[in-house]
Amino acid sequence: MRSIFLVCTPSINVVWSWQSIKGETIPKSINIGFHWYDKTNIDAADIKPLLYE
């Protein structure tokens, strides 16, 4: 059995979990609007507007 890691709204978690259990395909990558940042990319153009001053 493959493990599923889902981080998004609960309702879509249920849908994708059920689809996976039934053997249907689910997206490999799910855009949840989250951006990871640390000291290596804190000044990147796509991260800068998301930070508080």
C-alpha positions as CSV (number, residue, x, y, z in Angstrom):
1,M,0.0,0.0,0.0
2,R,1.4,3.4,-0.9
3,S,1.4,6.1,1.7
4,I,-0.3,9.4,1.0
5,F,0.8,12.8,2.3
6,L,-1.8,15.5,1.7
7,V,-1.6,19.1,2.9
8,C,-4.7,21.0,1.7
9,T,-8.3,21.4,2.5
10,P,-9.9,18.4,4.3
11,S,-12.6,17.8,1.7
12,I,-10.1,17.4,-1.2
13,N,-8.0,15.1,1.1
14,V,-11.0,12.8,1.4
15,V,-11.6,12.8,-2.3
16,W,-8.0,12.1,-3.2
17,S,-7.7,9.5,-0.5
18,W,-10.7,7.7,-1.7
19,Q,-9.5,7.9,-5.3
20,S,-6.2,6.4,-4.3
21,I,-7.8,3.6,-2.3
22,K,-9.8,2.7,-5.4
23,G,-6.7,2.7,-7.5
24,E,-7.5,5.8,-9.5
25,T,-4.8,8.3,-10.3
26,I,-4.3,11.4,-8.2
27,P,-2.1,14.4,-8.9
28,K,1.6,13.9,-8.1
29,S,2.0,17.6,-7.3
30,I,-0.6,19.7,-5.7
31,N,-0.3,23.5,-5.7
32,I,-1.5,24.7,-2.3
33,G,-0.2,28.2,-2.5
34,F,2.6,27.5,0.0
35,H,6.1,28.9,-0.5
36,W,9.2,27.6,1.4
37,Y,11.7,30.3,2.2
38,D,14.9,30.4,4.2
39,K,18.2,32.3,4.1
40,T,19.0,31.0,0.6
41,N,16.0,32.4,-1.1
42,I,14.6,35.1,1.2
43,D,15.5,37.9,-1.3
44,A,14.1,36.1,-4.3
45,A,11.6,38.1,-6.4
46,D,8.8,35.6,-5.9
47,I,9.2,35.5,-2.1
48,K,9.9,39.2,-1.3
49,P,6.3,40.4,-1.9
50,L,5.0,37.7,0.6
51,L,7.0,39.0,3.6
52,Y,5.9,41.5,6.2
53,E,8.2,44.5,6.7
